[in-house]
Amino acid sequence: MLVKLTDLQTLDKVTPSRYLNLSQCKLRGVLSSLGIPGLLPVSPNAYFGIAAHRLLERASKGMVSNQENLDNTWNLCVAEVDEELASSLLTSHLVPLSTHVKQYELKKRLLLNTAAFLIPSFSGEYNRQLSGNERWIETPDRKVGGYADKIVQTAAGYEIIDYKTGEVIGRNGIKAEYSIQLMLYAGILYECSGEWPAALKIIDVKGNSYTIGFDKNECIQLLSKARILLLEVNEIIAATKSLEEKQQLLATPTPENCRYCSYRPACLQYWNKKKQTPGAQWPHDITGTYTDNIALGNGTHMLRLEFNNIVYKIRGWQLERHQVVPNEKYAIYNLSKDKAENCYSETMLTTLYNC
């Protein structure tokens, strides 16, 4: 194991936002559900999304009263995220966030337009108990539940609204993970209130609204799958003594599951599977013993690592970001693959760990 984790605990419930992660890889889902911080930084767009979600939440709760207040609230949200990024060695180089997000000003303007629209729409009182912002709903057995961004009572019935700051549309329409999340909320709403929602909607950062069609039987089946998944996960955690065995039984390493997983540095199964299938499209992570580096003309260096008589070269290495010691073994994550064999380049998200 490259980064040691503490022992894993059983889960109280499955949340709609983490159900898909848990179903794809139980280990990643458990670590995320337990609130264990990721071991790798993620795209600056994701951190922009955190700030954006906070702004939309505050606007929808009536905490923003006018345009000037909206600008100030956005600056506060970004400052909060910057402070959180600065507090970690993994992400401090991403501060200020505004300089690392592509088309930051454009995205900001679109976001503020959406938030301004929400101010008058969601500042009033709601006439039903379940209506409101960041509304917690759960099944009667408390096995599945989470915070819905918005529940609105309309003449037709409840509408469940979810805010998304990333791309909503994928290759085959609305992304499956978003549909699954909202269908789980629909099933929870039915179980706890006896009413099906009149509509499931997503609002993106541009203010576009997307309606998700749903089948009631499918929502019930999803809830059943979530309960079974919770039971399976907890049985593995409770019945298995060693942390290594728990990880082995919970982890499902595949190129798709691991590509954006921030827990890779702690997953021994990931490295084992990666070595067994070297031709697959795994993340560009390498391990090796640091031998030396060569200064390049642009002020960066080319790092050289050796593993099983193979020499790996990493261009654009910034020594001020990553301290290395000769003859020490390292694992390096989130590299960019060069055309030449065994050659890579450092990226904004490249992270170094001692093995």
C-alpha positions as CSV (number, residue, x, y, z in Angstrom):
1,M,0.0,0.0,0.0
2,L,1.4,3.4,-1.0
3,V,-0.6,5.6,1.4
4,K,-1.9,4.0,4.5
5,L,-5.6,4.4,5.4
6,T,-7.2,4.0,8.8
7,D,-9.6,1.1,9.3
8,L,-12.9,1.2,7.4
9,Q,-16.2,1.6,9.2
10,T,-19.7,0.5,8.2
11,L,-22.0,3.0,6.5
12,D,-25.3,4.2,8.0
13,K,-26.9,4.9,4.7
14,V,-26.5,5.4,1.0
15,T,-26.9,8.9,-0.4
16,P,-28.2,9.4,-4.0
17,S,-25.1,11.5,-4.8
18,R,-22.8,8.6,-3.9
19,Y,-24.8,5.7,-5.0
20,L,-23.2,5.4,-8.5
21,N,-19.6,5.6,-7.1
22,L,-20.5,2.9,-4.5
23,S,-22.0,0.6,-7.2
24,Q,-19.0,1.1,-9.5
25,C,-16.3,0.6,-6.9
26,K,-17.4,-0.1,-3.3
27,L,-14.0,1.0,-1.9
28,R,-14.2,4.4,-3.5
29,G,-17.8,4.8,-2.4
30,V,-17.0,3.8,1.2
31,L,-14.1,6.2,1.4
32,S,-16.1,9.1,0.0
33,S,-19.1,8.3,2.2
34,L,-16.9,8.2,5.3
35,G,-15.7,11.7,4.4
36,I,-12.1,10.6,3.9
37,P,-10.3,13.3,2.0
38,G,-9.1,12.5,-1.5
39,L,-5.3,11.9,-2.0
40,L,-5.1,13.6,-5.4
41,P,-6.2,17.0,-6.5
42,V,-9.0,17.2,-9.0
43,S,-9.7,19.6,-11.9
44,P,-9.9,23.3,-11.1
45,N,-13.3,23.2,-12.7
46,A,-14.5,21.0,-9.9
47,Y,-13.3,23.5,-7.3
48,F,-15.1,26.2,-9.3
49,G,-18.2,24.0,-9.1
50,I,-17.9,23.9,-5.3
51,A,-17.9,27.7,-5.1
52,A,-20.7,27.9,-7.7
53,H,-22.9,25.5,-5.8
54,R,-22.4,27.5,-2.6
55,L,-23.4,30.7,-4.4
56,L,-26.6,29.1,-5.9
57,E,-27.5,27.7,-2.5
58,R,-27.2,31.1,-0.8
59,A,-29.1,32.8,-3.5
60,S,-31.9,30.3,-3.4
61,K,-32.1,30.7,0.4
62,G,-32.7,34.4,0.2
63,M,-29.2,35.3,1.5
64,V,-28.5,37.5,-1.5
65,S,-30.7,40.6,-2.0
66,N,-29.3,42.5,-4.9
67,Q,-26.7,42.5,-7.7
68,E,-24.0,44.1,-5.5
69,N,-24.6,41.7,-2.8
70,L,-24.5,38.9,-5.4
71,D,-21.0,39.9,-6.5
72,N,-19.8,40.1,-3.0
73,T,-21.2,36.7,-2.1
74,W,-19.5,35.2,-5.1
75,N,-16.2,36.7,-4.1
76,L,-16.7,35.3,-0.6
77,C,-17.4,31.8,-2.0
78,V,-14.3,31.9,-4.1
79,A,-12.2,33.2,-1.2
80,E,-13.5,30.3,0.9
81,V,-12.5,27.7,-1.7
82,D,-9.1,29.4,-2.1
83,E,-8.5,29.2,1.6
84,E,-9.4,25.5,1.6
85,L,-7.1,24.9,-1.4
86,A,-4.3,26.8,0.3
87,S,-4.5,24.8,3.4
88,S,-3.4,21.6,1.7
89,L,-0.1,20.8,0.1
90,L,-1.9,18.9,-2.6
91,T,-3.8,21.9,-3.9
92,S,-2.0,25.1,-2.7
93,H,-0.5,25.6,-6.1
94,L,-4.0,26.0,-7.6
95,V,-4.5,29.3,-5.6
96,P,-5.9,31.7,-6.8
97,L,-8.5,29.5,-8.4
98,S,-9.5,32.3,-10.9
99,T,-6.1,31.9,-12.7
100,H,-6.5,28.2,-13.2
101,V,-10.0,27.8,-14.5
102,K,-10.3,28.1,-18.2
103,Q,-12.7,30.9,-19.3
104,Y,-13.1,31.9,-15.7
105,E,-14.7,35.3,-16.4
106,L,-17.2,33.8,-18.9
107,K,-18.2,31.1,-16.5
108,K,-18.5,33.6,-13.7
109,R,-20.8,35.9,-15.7
110,L,-23.0,32.9,-16.7
111,L,-23.2,31.8,-13.1
112,L,-24.0,35.3,-11.8
113,N,-26.8,35.6,-14.3
114,T,-28.3,32.2,-13.1
115,A,-27.9,33.2,-9.5
116,A,-29.6,36.6,-10.1
117,F,-32.6,34.8,-11.6
118,L,-32.9,32.7,-8.5
119,I,-33.0,35.6,-6.1
120,P,-36.6,36.6,-6.6
121,S,-37.8,33.1,-7.4
122,F,-36.7,31.4,-4.3
123,S,-36.7,34.0,-1.6
124,G,-40.3,33.5,-0.4
125,E,-41.9,31.1,2.1
126,Y,-42.9,27.6,1.2
127,N,-46.3,26.2,1.9
128,R,-45.4,22.5,2.4
129,Q,-43.2,20.9,5.0
130,L,-41.0,19.1,2.4
131,S,-40.5,22.3,0.3
132,G,-37.3,24.2,0.7
133,N,-33.6,24.4,-0.1
134,E,-31.1,21.8,0.9
135,R,-33.9,19.6,2.1
136,W,-33.0,16.4,3.8
137,I,-35.2,13.5,2.9
138,E,-34.8,9.8,3.6
139,T,-36.6,6.5,3.4
140,P,-38.5,5.4,6.6
141,D,-35.9,2.8,7.3
142,R,-33.2,5.5,7.1
143,K,-31.1,3.3,4.7
144,V,-31.2,5.7,1.7
145,G,-31.3,9.5,2.1
146,G,-29.7,12.8,1.2
147,Y,-30.0,16.6,0.8
148,A,-32.0,17.5,-2.3
149,D,-30.9,20.9,-3.6
150,K,-34.4,22.2,-4.0
151,I,-37.9,20.9,-3.5
152,V,-40.7,23.1,-4.7
153,Q,-44.5,22.7,-4.3
154,T,-46.4,23.5,-7.5
155,A,-50.0,23.1,-8.5
156,A,-49.1,19.8,-10.2
157,G,-47.1,18.5,-7.2
158,Y,-43.6,18.5,-5.9
159,E,-40.6,19.4,-8.2
160,I,-37.2,18.2,-7.2
161,I,-34.5,20.5,-8.6
162,D,-30.7,19.8,-8.6
163,Y,-28.0,22.3,-9.5
164,K,-25.1,21.2,-11.7
165,T,-22.1,23.3,-12.5
166,G,-20.5,20.9,-15.0
167,E,-21.8,19.6,-18.3
168,V,-25.2,18.1,-18.0
169,I,-25.4,16.5,-21.5
170,G,-23.2,13.5,-22.4
171,R,-22.9,11.5,-25.5
172,N,-26.3,9.9,-25.1
173,G,-28.3,12.8,-23.6
174,I,-28.5,13.7,-19.9
175,K,-25.7,12.0,-18.1
176,A,-26.8,8.7,-16.5
177,E,-25.4,9.6,-13.1
178,Y,-27.6,12.7,-12.9
179,S,-30.7,10.8,-13.9
180,I,-30.0,8.0,-11.4
181,Q,-29.4,10.5,-8.6
182,L,-32.7,12.3,-9.2
183,M,-34.7,9.1,-9.6
184,L,-33.4,7.9,-6.2
185,Y,-34.7,11.2,-4.8
186,A,-38.0,10.6,-6.5
187,G,-38.2,7.1,-4.8
188,I,-37.3,8.5,-1.4
189,L,-39.9,11.3,-1.7
190,Y,-42.5,8.7,-2.5
191,E,-41.6,6.5,0.4
192,C,-41.5,9.3,3.0
193,S,-44.5,11.2,1.8
194,G,-46.6,8.9,-0.3
195,E,-46.4,11.3,-3.3
196,W,-44.4,11.0,-6.5
197,P,-42.8,14.2,-7.7
198,A,-44.5,16.0,-10.6
199,A,-41.1,16.7,-12.2
200,L,-37.4,16.1,-11.8
201,K,-35.2,19.0,-13.0
202,I,-31.6,20.0,-13.4
203,I,-30.5,23.6,-13.6
204,D,-27.0,24.2,-15.0
205,V,-24.6,27.1,-14.5
206,K,-26.0,28.8,-17.6
207,G,-29.6,28.7,-16.2
208,N,-30.7,26.0,-18.6
209,S,-33.4,23.7,-17.2
210,Y,-33.5,20.0,-18.1
211,T,-36.5,17.8,-17.2
212,I,-35.7,14.1,-16.5
213,G,-38.3,11.6,-17.3
214,F,-38.7,8.7,-14.8
215,D,-40.5,5.4,-14.4
216,K,-41.9,4.8,-11.0
217,N,-41.0,1.1,-11.0
218,E,-37.4,1.9,-12.0
219,C,-37.2,4.3,-9.0
220,I,-38.4,1.6,-6.7
221,Q,-35.9,-0.9,-8.1
222,L,-33.1,1.7,-7.7
223,L,-34.0,2.1,-4.0
224,S,-33.9,-1.7,-3.6
225,K,-30.5,-1.9,-5.3
226,A,-29.2,0.8,-3.0
227,R,-30.4,-1.1,0.1
228,I,-28.8,-4.4,-1.1
229,L,-25.6,-2.5,-1.9
230,L,-25.5,-1.0,1.6
231,L,-26.0,-4.5,3.1
232,E,-23.2,-6.0,0.9
233,V,-20.7,-3.3,1.8
234,N,-21.4,-3.4,5.5
235,E,-21.2,-7.2,5.6
236,I,-17.7,-7.1,4.0
237,I,-16.5,-4.4,6.4
238,A,-18.0,-6.1,9.5
239,A,-16.9,-9.7,8.6
240,T,-13.3,-8.9,7.4
241,K,-10.6,-8.3,10.0
242,S,-7.7,-6.9,8.0
243,L,-7.8,-3.6,6.2
244,E,-5.9,-5.1,3.3
245,E,-8.5,-7.9,2.8
246,K,-11.4,-5.3,3.1
247,Q,-9.8,-3.3,0.3
248,Q,-9.3,-6.4,-1.8
249,L,-13.0,-7.3,-1.5
250,L,-14.3,-3.8,-2.0
251,A,-12.1,-2.5,-4.8
252,T,-13.1,-2.8,-8.4
253,P,-10.1,-1.4,-10.4
254,T,-10.8,-0.7,-14.0
255,P,-9.4,2.1,-16.3
256,E,-12.9,3.8,-16.2
257,N,-13.3,3.5,-12.4
258,C,-9.8,4.6,-11.6
259,R,-9.2,7.4,-14.1
260,Y,-10.8,10.1,-11.9
261,C,-10.5,8.4,-8.6
262,S,-8.6,10.5,-6.0
263,Y,-7.9,7.4,-3.8
264,R,-5.6,5.7,-6.2
265,P,-2.5,6.3,-4.0
266,A,-4.1,4.1,-1.2
267,C,-5.4,1.3,-3.5
268,L,-3.1,-1.7,-3.8
269,Q,-5.5,-3.4,-6.0
270,Y,-5.3,-0.6,-8.5
271,W,-1.5,-1.0,-8.9
272,N,-1.8,-4.8,-9.1
273,K,-4.4,-4.7,-11.8
274,K,-2.6,-2.0,-13.7
275,K,0.6,-4.2,-13.8
276,Q,-1.4,-7.2,-14.9
277,T,-3.0,-5.4,-17.9
278,P,-0.4,-2.8,-19.1
279,G,-2.1,-2.4,-22.5
280,A,-5.3,-1.0,-21.0
281,Q,-6.0,2.8,-20.9
282,W,-5.0,3.2,-17.2
283,P,-4.2,6.6,-15.7
284,H,-0.7,7.9,-16.4
285,D,0.8,7.0,-13.0
286,I,4.3,5.5,-12.6
287,T,6.5,4.2,-9.8
288,G,10.3,4.0,-9.7
289,T,13.5,5.0,-7.9
290,Y,14.6,8.5,-8.5
291,T,18.1,8.6,-10.1
292,D,18.7,12.2,-11.3
293,N,17.3,15.2,-13.1
294,I,18.5,17.4,-15.9
295,A,17.9,21.2,-16.1
296,L,15.9,22.3,-19.1
297,G,16.1,25.6,-20.9
298,N,12.6,26.7,-19.7
299,G,13.5,26.7,-16.1
300,T,12.1,23.3,-15.3
301,H,13.8,19.9,-15.1
302,M,13.6,16.4,-16.6
303,L,13.2,13.9,-13.9
304,R,14.4,10.3,-14.3
305,L,13.1,7.3,-12.4
306,E,14.1,3.7,-12.8
307,F,11.9,0.6,-12.3
308,N,12.8,-3.0,-13.4
309,N,15.6,-1.7,-15.6
310,I,13.2,0.7,-17.4
311,V,14.1,4.4,-17.2
312,Y,11.1,6.8,-17.1
313,K,11.6,10.5,-18.1
314,I,9.3,13.2,-16.8
315,R,9.6,16.6,-18.5
316,G,8.6,20.0,-17.1
317,W,9.3,18.9,-13.5
318,Q,9.1,21.7,-11.0
319,L,11.5,21.1,-8.1
320,E,9.9,23.8,-6.0
321,R,6.6,21.8,-6.1
322,H,8.0,18.3,-5.6
323,Q,11.0,17.6,-3.4
324,V,12.8,14.4,-4.4
325,V,15.8,12.5,-2.9
326,P,18.2,10.3,-4.8
327,N,17.7,6.6,-4.5
328,E,14.2,7.0,-2.9
329,K,11.3,5.2,-4.4
330,Y,8.3,7.3,-5.5
331,A,4.8,6.9,-7.1
332,I,3.9,9.8,-9.4
333,Y,0.2,10.4,-10.3
334,N,-1.6,12.4,-13.0
335,L,1.1,12.7,-15.6
336,S,0.7,13.5,-19.3
337,K,1.9,10.8,-21.7
338,D,4.4,12.0,-24.3
339,K,4.7,10.4,-27.7
340,A,8.1,8.8,-26.9
341,E,8.1,5.5,-25.1
342,N,8.3,5.8,-21.3
343,C,8.3,9.6,-21.5
344,Y,5.9,11.8,-19.6
345,S,5.2,15.5,-18.7
346,E,4.2,17.0,-15.4
347,T,0.7,18.5,-15.3
348,M,-1.2,20.9,-13.0
349,L,-2.5,17.9,-11.1
350,T,0.7,15.8,-10.9
351,T,1.2,14.5,-7.3
352,L,4.2,12.7,-5.8
353,Y,4.2,10.2,-2.9
354,N,6.9,8.2,-1.3
355,C,6.5,4.5,-1.7
